[in-house]
Amino acid sequence: MPNISSQQDSDTLKRVEEQINILSGILDRGRQHLRFPGRLEQRYLEFRNQRFLEIDQKIIIGGLLFYLGFSWSDFYLGGDNANLIFICRFLVTITMFCLLWWVPRSRFAAHMVTVAASGIFLAGLSVIFFIQLIPDALKYAYHLGLVPIQVFALVALRLSYRAMLVVSVSLLVCYVVMLLFSDTPPLSPELNSIVEIFMPLFVLFWLLLIGMGAYLAYAIESSARNDYMKNRLLALEAERLQYLTRRLHLLSTTDSLTGIANRRYLEECLANEWRRCLRSQTPLSLVMVDIDNFKDYNDHYGHQQGDRCLHDIAQGMASFCQRPGDLCARYGGEEFIIILPDTAPGEAAYMAEKIRESIVALAIPHETSEHLVATISVGVASMIPQADSSSDDLLRSADRMLYQAKEQGRNCVVAA
């Protein structure tokens, strides 16, 4: 019968292995659509958002300062509308700075990429608006101001292919609409011919820039998602290894039938406690227990019921081991040993009697016993370890006391 902790570890290990299989399957299939299924997509977006707050937020701040730095051109080219253009530029910059400070501290922190994309679009839209305010042919100088806006969108939104594409295409559409419906200022024939050639080429150049940027953003986001999956798999594999190591330790130190420590672990702990008590010169007590007439119990009730009896009695005794150094272990067959470090002989004998009474209180039926319930015989020994003695001496002493308990009629405690 597995104990609760072992069962919980098995359930957790099963869930971890299921996640590993899901992630491995996704990696094997590839990610053409840049989207994970269900909860995994939400976890990735949380990871991407955290990365954006740590790294890309600084890029946004640098871009805003660069955007504000071009206010010199507003006064140089803006004419009568120079102050209006500067005020608009300043308001856009301040608004974005406020959002960059407030959003990460608010419940909208998970939408930082959307906020950044909206800010970039607003900055590009403001440049298109400024073009309408610049007098005469000087406005064509501001057309080139849309290029760094587009490049900045590619850099800042490189981890979000869709956001980059939406912002870029939206700005281009707004720009084309402006060209179609805005009035063309009077120009000289030479300059007008240049503009007629330049504008289609500029739109084509912008389209090529968006195309290359979309490809790069797709590749970068795909690579980021792939790296996230691999890192997640590594973390899950490490967690799986941890649970497997714990399970291996349990298998090597736990008795599978009773759920308590096995003899191998008992001998290891007894040797360690002996050395520790030898250094500190404190008493080490040992309680040796034998289930009375257990062979008769097995013959009468069968081995399956006998196994259940062993388990119930072992768990009942183990419940008395409350301190970190206390240990209840199956010594062999129907024999058990309890290690009690830093425990005086009187305290060990008192605890042994309480254990004996608790086993009787379990009232496990035993018709072939004179008590009609399962009982135990207990031998108790205590020693202050010395250099010329060993833990085997303590074991032999406890065994002698157990033998005396059986000689005295069983269902009793005998202490050295």
C-alpha positions as CSV (number, residue, x, y, z in Angstrom):
1,M,0.0,0.0,0.0
2,P,1.8,3.2,-1.1
3,N,1.8,6.1,1.3
4,I,0.2,9.5,0.4
5,S,3.5,11.3,-0.4
6,S,4.5,8.5,-2.8
7,Q,1.1,8.6,-4.5
8,Q,1.3,12.4,-4.8
9,D,4.7,12.2,-6.4
10,S,3.4,9.6,-8.8
11,D,0.5,11.8,-9.8
12,T,2.8,14.8,-10.3
13,L,5.3,12.8,-12.3
14,K,2.5,11.6,-14.6
15,R,1.4,15.2,-15.2
16,V,5.0,16.3,-15.9
17,E,5.4,13.4,-18.4
18,E,2.2,14.3,-20.1
19,Q,3.4,17.9,-20.6
20,I,6.7,16.7,-21.9
21,N,4.9,14.5,-24.5
22,I,2.7,17.5,-25.5
23,L,5.6,19.9,-25.9
24,S,7.7,17.3,-27.8
25,G,4.9,16.7,-30.2
26,I,4.5,20.4,-30.9
27,L,8.2,20.7,-31.5
28,D,8.1,17.7,-33.9
29,R,5.2,19.2,-35.9
30,G,6.8,22.6,-36.1
31,R,5.1,26.0,-35.6
32,Q,3.9,27.5,-38.9
33,H,1.1,29.6,-37.4
34,L,3.0,31.0,-34.5
35,R,0.4,30.0,-31.9
36,F,0.5,27.3,-29.2
37,P,-2.6,25.4,-28.1
38,G,-4.6,26.5,-25.1
39,R,-2.9,27.4,-21.8
40,L,0.6,27.0,-23.3
41,E,-0.1,30.1,-25.5
42,Q,-1.1,32.1,-22.5
43,R,2.1,31.1,-20.6
44,Y,4.2,32.0,-23.6
45,L,2.6,35.5,-23.9
46,E,3.2,36.0,-20.2
47,F,6.9,35.1,-20.8
48,R,7.1,37.4,-23.8
49,N,5.5,40.2,-21.9
50,Q,8.0,39.8,-19.1
51,R,10.9,39.8,-21.5
52,F,9.4,42.9,-23.2
53,L,9.3,44.7,-19.8
54,E,12.9,43.8,-19.1
55,I,14.5,44.6,-22.5
56,D,12.3,46.2,-25.1
57,Q,10.8,48.8,-22.8
58,K,14.2,50.5,-22.9
59,I,14.2,50.4,-26.7
60,I,10.8,52.1,-26.6
61,I,12.2,54.8,-24.3
62,G,15.1,55.4,-26.6
63,G,12.8,55.6,-29.6
64,L,10.6,58.2,-27.8
65,L,13.7,60.3,-27.0
66,F,14.7,60.0,-30.6
67,Y,11.2,61.0,-31.7
68,L,11.2,64.1,-29.4
69,G,14.8,65.0,-30.5
70,F,13.5,65.8,-34.0
71,S,11.5,68.7,-32.6
72,W,14.3,71.0,-33.9
73,S,13.0,70.3,-37.4
74,D,9.5,71.4,-36.3
75,F,10.9,75.0,-35.7
76,Y,13.1,74.9,-38.7
77,L,10.5,73.7,-41.2
78,G,7.1,74.2,-39.5
79,G,6.6,77.9,-40.3
80,D,3.5,79.3,-38.7
81,N,2.5,75.8,-37.4
82,A,5.9,75.1,-35.7
83,N,4.5,75.6,-32.2
84,L,1.5,73.4,-32.9
85,I,3.7,70.6,-34.3
86,F,6.0,70.8,-31.4
87,I,3.2,70.7,-28.9
88,C,1.7,67.6,-30.6
89,R,5.0,65.9,-30.6
90,F,5.6,66.7,-27.0
91,L,2.1,65.5,-26.0
92,V,2.6,62.2,-27.8
93,T,6.0,61.7,-26.1
94,I,4.7,62.5,-22.6
95,T,1.6,60.3,-23.1
96,M,3.8,57.3,-24.0
97,F,6.2,57.9,-21.1
98,C,3.2,58.0,-18.7
99,L,1.8,54.7,-20.2
100,L,5.2,53.1,-20.0
101,W,5.4,53.9,-16.3
102,W,1.8,53.2,-15.4
103,V,0.8,50.1,-17.5
104,P,3.5,47.7,-15.9
105,R,2.2,48.6,-12.5
106,S,-1.5,48.2,-13.4
107,R,-3.8,45.3,-14.2
108,F,-3.0,46.0,-17.9
109,A,0.6,44.9,-17.5
110,A,-0.1,41.8,-19.7
111,H,-0.9,44.1,-22.6
112,M,2.4,46.0,-22.8
113,V,3.1,44.8,-26.4
114,T,-0.3,46.1,-27.5
115,V,0.4,49.4,-25.7
116,A,3.8,49.7,-27.4
117,A,2.3,48.9,-30.8
118,S,-0.4,51.6,-30.3
119,G,2.3,54.1,-29.3
120,I,4.3,53.4,-32.4
121,F,1.2,53.7,-34.6
122,L,0.3,57.0,-32.9
123,A,3.9,58.4,-33.5
124,G,3.7,57.4,-37.2
125,L,0.2,59.0,-37.4
126,S,1.5,62.2,-35.9
127,V,4.2,62.4,-38.6
128,I,1.5,62.0,-41.3
129,F,-0.4,64.8,-39.5
130,F,2.7,67.0,-39.4
131,I,3.1,66.6,-43.2
132,Q,-0.2,68.3,-43.6
133,L,0.9,71.3,-41.4
134,I,4.3,71.9,-43.1
135,P,4.0,74.7,-45.8
136,D,4.8,74.3,-49.4
137,A,7.4,71.8,-50.7
138,L,9.1,71.6,-47.3
139,K,6.5,69.0,-46.2
140,Y,8.2,66.4,-48.4
141,A,11.2,66.4,-46.0
142,Y,8.8,64.9,-43.4
143,H,7.9,62.0,-45.6
144,L,11.4,60.6,-44.9
145,G,10.5,60.8,-41.1
146,L,8.2,57.8,-41.6
147,V,11.2,55.6,-42.4
148,P,12.7,55.6,-38.9
149,I,9.2,55.1,-37.5
150,Q,8.8,51.9,-39.6
151,V,12.3,50.7,-38.8
152,F,11.6,51.3,-35.1
153,A,8.4,49.2,-35.4
154,L,10.4,46.4,-36.8
155,V,12.9,46.5,-33.9
156,A,10.5,47.1,-31.0
157,L,7.9,44.6,-32.2
158,R,10.2,41.9,-33.5
159,L,8.8,39.3,-31.0
160,S,5.2,39.9,-32.2
161,Y,4.9,39.3,-35.9
162,R,1.2,40.1,-36.0
163,A,1.6,43.4,-34.0
164,M,4.5,44.5,-36.3
165,L,2.5,43.7,-39.4
166,V,-0.7,45.4,-38.2
167,V,1.1,48.6,-37.2
168,S,3.2,48.7,-40.5
169,V,0.3,48.1,-42.9
170,S,-2.0,50.5,-41.0
171,L,0.6,53.3,-41.2
172,L,1.1,52.6,-44.9
173,V,-2.6,52.7,-45.6
174,C,-3.0,56.0,-43.7
175,Y,0.0,57.4,-45.7
176,V,-1.5,56.4,-49.0
177,V,-4.9,57.8,-48.1
178,M,-3.2,61.1,-47.2
179,L,-1.5,61.1,-50.6
180,L,-4.7,60.5,-52.5
181,F,-6.8,63.1,-50.7
182,S,-4.4,65.8,-49.7
183,D,-3.8,68.9,-51.8
184,T,-0.5,69.0,-53.7
185,P,1.3,72.3,-53.2
186,P,2.3,74.3,-56.3
187,L,5.8,73.2,-57.4
188,S,8.1,74.0,-60.2
189,P,8.0,71.7,-63.2
190,E,11.4,70.1,-62.4
191,L,10.5,69.5,-58.7
192,N,7.0,68.3,-59.6
193,S,8.5,65.6,-62.0
194,I,10.8,64.6,-59.2
195,V,7.9,64.2,-56.7
196,E,5.9,62.2,-59.2
197,I,8.7,59.7,-59.5
198,F,9.7,59.8,-55.8
199,M,6.3,59.1,-54.3
200,P,5.5,55.8,-56.0
201,L,9.1,54.7,-55.3
202,F,8.8,55.7,-51.7
203,V,5.6,53.6,-51.3
204,L,7.3,50.7,-53.1
205,F,10.3,51.1,-50.8
206,W,8.0,51.1,-47.8
207,L,6.2,47.9,-49.1
208,L,9.6,46.2,-49.5
209,L,10.6,47.3,-46.0
210,I,7.4,45.9,-44.6
211,G,7.9,42.6,-46.5
212,M,11.5,42.1,-45.3
213,G,10.5,43.2,-41.8
214,A,7.6,40.7,-41.8
215,Y,9.9,37.9,-42.8
216,L,12.4,38.8,-40.1
217,A,9.8,39.3,-37.4
218,Y,8.2,35.9,-38.3
219,A,11.6,34.2,-38.1
220,I,12.5,35.9,-34.9
221,E,9.2,35.1,-33.2
222,S,9.3,31.6,-34.5
223,S,12.8,31.2,-33.1
224,A,11.8,32.8,-29.8
225,R,8.8,30.4,-29.5
226,N,11.0,27.5,-30.3
227,D,13.6,28.5,-27.7
228,Y,10.8,28.9,-25.2
229,M,9.6,25.4,-25.9
230,K,13.0,23.9,-25.5
231,N,13.7,25.8,-22.3
232,R,10.3,24.6,-21.0
233,L,11.1,21.1,-22.0
234,L,14.5,21.3,-20.2
235,A,12.7,22.6,-17.0
236,L,10.2,19.8,-17.2
237,E,12.9,17.2,-17.8
238,A,14.8,18.5,-14.7
239,E,11.5,18.3,-12.7
240,R,10.9,14.8,-14.0
241,L,14.5,13.8,-13.1
242,Q,13.9,15.2,-9.6
243,Y,10.8,13.1,-9.1
244,L,12.5,10.0,-10.5
245,T,15.4,10.5,-8.2
246,R,13.0,10.9,-5.2
247,R,11.1,7.8,-6.3
248,L,14.4,5.9,-6.6
249,H,15.4,7.0,-3.1
250,L,12.0,5.9,-1.8
251,L,12.4,2.5,-3.5
252,S,15.8,2.0,-2.0
253,T,14.9,3.2,1.5
254,T,11.2,2.2,1.9
255,D,9.6,-1.1,2.6
256,S,7.0,-1.5,-0.2
257,L,4.5,-3.4,2.0
258,T,4.4,-1.3,5.1
259,G,5.4,2.1,3.7
260,I,8.0,2.7,6.4
261,A,11.8,2.5,6.2
262,N,13.4,-0.8,5.2
263,R,16.3,-2.6,6.9
264,R,18.9,-1.1,4.6
265,Y,17.9,2.5,5.5
266,L,17.6,1.5,9.2
267,E,21.2,0.3,9.3
268,E,22.4,3.5,7.6
269,C,20.4,5.7,10.0
270,L,21.4,3.7,13.1
271,A,25.1,4.0,12.1
272,N,24.7,7.8,11.6
273,E,22.9,8.3,14.9
274,W,25.4,6.2,16.8
275,R,28.3,8.3,15.6
276,R,26.4,11.5,16.4
277,C,25.5,10.4,19.9
278,L,29.1,9.2,20.4
279,R,30.3,12.8,19.6
280,S,27.7,14.4,21.8
281,Q,27.7,11.7,24.5
282,T,23.9,11.5,24.6
283,P,21.8,8.4,25.0
284,L,20.5,6.4,22.0
285,S,17.5,4.2,22.6
286,L,16.2,1.3,20.5
287,V,12.8,-0.2,20.5
288,M,12.5,-3.7,19.0
289,V,8.9,-4.9,18.3
290,D,7.6,-8.3,17.2
291,I,3.9,-9.0,16.3
292,D,2.7,-11.8,18.6
293,N,1.7,-15.2,17.0
294,F,1.9,-13.7,13.5
295,K,2.4,-17.1,11.9
296,D,-0.9,-18.3,13.4
297,Y,-2.5,-15.0,12.1
298,N,-1.3,-15.7,8.6
299,D,-2.4,-19.3,8.7
300,H,-5.9,-18.4,10.0
301,Y,-6.7,-15.2,7.9
302,G,-4.5,-15.7,4.9
303,H,-1.4,-13.8,3.6
304,Q,-3.3,-10.8,2.1
305,Q,-5.0,-10.1,5.4
306,G,-1.6,-10.7,7.1
307,D,0.0,-8.0,4.8
308,R,-2.8,-5.6,5.8
309,C,-2.2,-6.3,9.5
310,L,1.6,-5.6,9.0
311,H,0.8,-2.4,7.3
312,D,-1.7,-1.1,9.9
313,I,0.6,-1.9,12.8
314,A,3.6,-0.4,11.1
315,Q,1.8,2.8,10.4
316,G,0.5,2.9,13.9
317,M,4.0,2.7,15.3
318,A,5.4,5.2,12.8
319,S,2.9,7.8,14.0
320,F,4.8,8.0,17.3
321,C,8.0,9.1,15.5
322,Q,7.5,12.9,15.6
323,R,11.1,14.2,15.9
324,P,13.4,14.5,12.9
325,G,15.8,11.8,14.2
326,D,13.1,9.3,15.1
327,L,12.8,6.4,12.7
328,C,10.4,3.4,12.5
329,A,11.6,0.6,10.2
330,R,10.8,-2.9,9.3
331,Y,13.6,-5.1,10.5
332,G,12.4,-8.3,8.8
333,G,9.3,-10.4,8.7
334,E,7.0,-9.3,11.5
335,E,9.8,-7.5,13.4
336,F,10.2,-3.7,13.6
337,I,12.8,-1.4,15.1
338,I,12.3,2.2,16.3
339,I,15.4,4.5,16.7
340,L,15.0,7.2,19.3
341,P,18.1,9.5,19.5
342,D,18.7,11.6,22.6
343,T,16.1,9.6,24.5
344,A,16.7,8.4,28.1
345,P,15.9,4.7,29.0
346,G,12.8,5.8,31.0
347,E,11.4,7.9,28.2
348,A,12.0,5.1,25.7
349,A,10.2,2.6,27.9
350,Y,7.3,4.9,28.4
351,M,7.0,5.5,24.7
352,A,7.2,1.7,24.0
353,E,4.3,1.1,26.4
354,K,2.2,3.8,24.7
355,I,2.9,2.1,21.3
356,R,1.9,-1.3,22.7
357,E,-1.4,0.2,24.0
358,S,-2.1,1.9,20.7
359,I,-1.7,-1.4,18.8
360,V,-4.1,-3.1,21.2
361,A,-6.5,-0.2,20.6
362,L,-6.5,-0.9,16.9
363,A,-8.5,-4.0,17.7
364,I,-7.3,-6.0,14.8
365,P,-9.1,-9.3,15.1
366,H,-6.9,-12.3,16.0
367,E,-9.0,-15.3,17.0
368,T,-6.0,-17.6,17.6
369,S,-4.6,-15.2,20.2
370,E,-5.6,-15.3,23.8
371,H,-6.3,-11.6,23.7
372,L,-8.5,-12.0,20.5
373,V,-6.8,-9.0,19.0
374,A,-3.3,-8.5,17.4
375,T,-0.7,-7.5,20.0
376,I,3.0,-6.9,20.1
377,S,6.0,-7.7,22.3
378,V,8.5,-5.0,22.9
379,G,12.1,-4.9,24.0
380,V,13.8,-1.6,24.8
381,A,17.5,-0.9,25.2
382,S,19.5,2.3,25.7
383,M,23.1,3.2,25.6
384,I,25.4,6.2,25.6
385,P,27.8,5.2,22.8
386,Q,31.4,4.6,23.6
387,A,34.5,4.2,21.4
388,D,34.9,0.5,22.4
389,S,31.3,-0.4,21.6
390,S,29.1,-0.4,18.5
391,S,25.5,-0.2,17.4
392,D,25.5,-4.0,17.2
393,D,25.8,-4.1,21.0
394,L,22.6,-2.0,21.2
395,L,20.8,-4.2,18.8
396,R,21.8,-7.3,20.7
397,S,20.6,-5.8,23.9
398,A,17.2,-4.8,22.5
399,D,16.9,-8.3,21.0
400,R,17.5,-9.8,24.5
401,M,14.8,-7.6,25.9
402,L,12.3,-8.6,23.2
403,Y,13.1,-12.3,23.9
404,Q,12.3,-11.7,27.6
405,A,9.1,-10.0,26.7
406,K,8.0,-13.1,24.7
407,E,9.1,-15.4,27.6
408,Q,6.9,-13.3,30.0
409,G,3.8,-14.1,28.0
410,R,3.9,-11.5,25.1
411,N,1.9,-8.3,24.9
412,C,4.3,-6.5,27.2
413,V,7.3,-4.2,27.3
414,V,10.7,-5.2,28.8
415,A,13.4,-2.5,29.1
416,A,17.0,-3.0,29.9
